[in-house]
Amino acid sequence: MITQRKGLARATLVILISALSTFGDTSFIFQNYSRGELDAPLSDDNGNRLSGAHYVAVLYGGQTPDSLRLARVGATDMPPESLTAVFNGQPGYFSTPGHVWVPDLGGFAWLQVRAWDTRVGATYDDAVSLGVGYGQSALFYTYGGDELATGRPPQPLRGLKSFSLVPEPGTWSLLGLGAGALVWKCRRRLR
């Protein structure tokens, strides 16, 4: 009987901490398609829609454009979501089954979606430092859900517009860059 009470107390504590960790935040459905409200596929610089597990996206949000930080899923940072969803027979979409939270100001938040090719860099910052295979949406300001305070469910990313990734280098460019780095390293060793 005592162990059951301890187990119940622990479960209650976990639920309470999870609820408090999202208190004062607003929730969104992390997908770039919502029938009749949102259609913002991602593409490469040639307009070809992105598709595959190596293309991923995340949501950043905050109370001001200068305070953006990675969205959360519960009490942890949001993991990257692959661009493997297909809507209306077309690729270029991400779609998280749950919802994500960002800090808000009365149910509103500044948002930005950031995407990259994980073959170029393991993280968005890696891809940015290499200067290829990444992209970000324009900042947009929209309202989200607030189930605890108002009962409003998570909201779509209204205001998100399509964007493309910075072009990836071609095969010959990568070969030339690698050969150049190899020659430079060999010359440094000879000195």
N, C-alpha and C positions, 0 to 999 in steps of 0.2 A: 504494500500500500504506500509506504514512504517512497519507494523508488518510482512509483507511478506519479506521485505528486512532484518529485524532483524533475522527472521527465517532462511533465506538463509545465512546470515553472520554467524550465529551460526553453521549451518551445515557445511559450508566451514571451519570454525575454527576446528571443531571436526575431519574432514577428514585430515586437515593439521597436527594437533597434532598427530593423529594416524600414518600418514606417517612419520613424524619426529621421532616418538618414535621407529620406526623400521629402520631408516636410519643408515647405518653402521653395520647392522646386516645381518645375512644370514638365509634363511628359509629352512625348511625341512618338508617333509611329515612324520608325526609320525605314522609309521606302520612298523611292522617287517616282512612284506612280500611285495615284488614287483616283479611281474612276470618276470622271466629271470634274475633278478638282485639281489634279496635278499630273503632268506628263513631262518629265525632265530627264530623258535618257542621257547617259554619258557616252562620249565618243572619242576617237583619236583625232589628230589634227586634220585628217582627210575626210572626216565626217562618218567614218565607219563606227558603228556602235560597238562598244566594248562588251566582251563576254568572256567569262572564265574565272576559275578560282584564284588565279594570280592577280586579277584586278580587284582591289578592295577599296572600301570607303568607310569613313567614320564621320561622326557629327561633333562639332564644337559649338558651344553656346555660352552665353553669359548675359549679364545685366547691361553691359555696354560693349561696343565694338572692340574696345581695348582689353576686355576682361574675359575673352573666350578661353574655355578650357574643354578638355575632352569630356563628352557626355558620359553618364554612368548607367549601368544596368544594375539596379539595386545599390549595393554599397561598393561595387568594384567598377573600374574603368571599363568603358565599352570596348569589346574586341572588334577588330575590323570585320566588316561584312563583305562577302564576295559578290561580284556582279554576275550572278548566275540566274537571276530571276528573268522570266520572260512574260511580257504582257502583250496581249493582242498579237501574238506570234512574233514579237520583236524582242531582240536582246537589248542590253544596255541598262539593266535595272538591278538595284539591290533591294532586298526586302527582308527585314528582321522579323522573326515571328513574334517577339515581345515588344516592349516599348522602352525608350531611353529617357533619362531625366537630365535636365540642365538647370542651372540656377536661374531664377526668374525675378521679375519685378511686377507683381500683381498679375501673374499669368502670362506675361509677355517676355520674350527673350530674343536676343540677337543670335542668329544661327549662321553657320557656314559648314558645308560638306567638303571634306578633303578626300581625295582619291589618289591612288598610286598603283603602279605595277610592281608587285613584290619580286619580280625577276630582276628589277633594277636596284631596289633597296628593300630591306626588311621592314623599314618604317617609312612613314611619310617624310620625316626629316632627312633620312638617308637619301631618298630620291631627290629631294630638294637640293641637298648638298652636291649631288652629281649633276643637277640641272636638267634631268630628263625623266620622263615617265611619271609625272605627277600633275595634278591640277586641283583647283579649288573653285567652289561656287562664289558668286558675289555674295556679300553679306546681305541678309534679309532679316526683317523684324516681324515676328508673328506671335500669335497666342497659342498656348498649348493647353493640355489637360491639367486638371488639378483635382484628382479624385478625392483627396483627403478633405480639402477645404470646401470645394463647390460641387463635387460629384461629377464634374465634366471629364469625360474619358480622354485618353491620349488623342492628340490631334495630328493630322497630316502636316507635312512640311510645306504649308502654303507659302508661296513666294520663292521657292527654289526654282531656278532656271537651269536648263541644260548647260553643260560646260564640257570642254575637252581637255585631254592631258597634253602637257608639253611634249612635242614630238620626241620619240625615242630615236637614238642614233641608228643609222643603217648598219648592216653587217660590215661593209667596207670601212665605215667610220670607226666602228669598234675594233676592227682588225688593225687599222692604222694607229689608233690610240694605244692599243696594247703593244704593238711593235715599237712605237715611240717611247713608251715607258720602259720597255725592256732595254732598248739602246741607251737611254739615259742612265738606267741603273748600272749597266755594264761599264759605261764611261766613268761613273763615279767610283766604281771598284778599282779601275785601272789607275786612278790618280793616287 
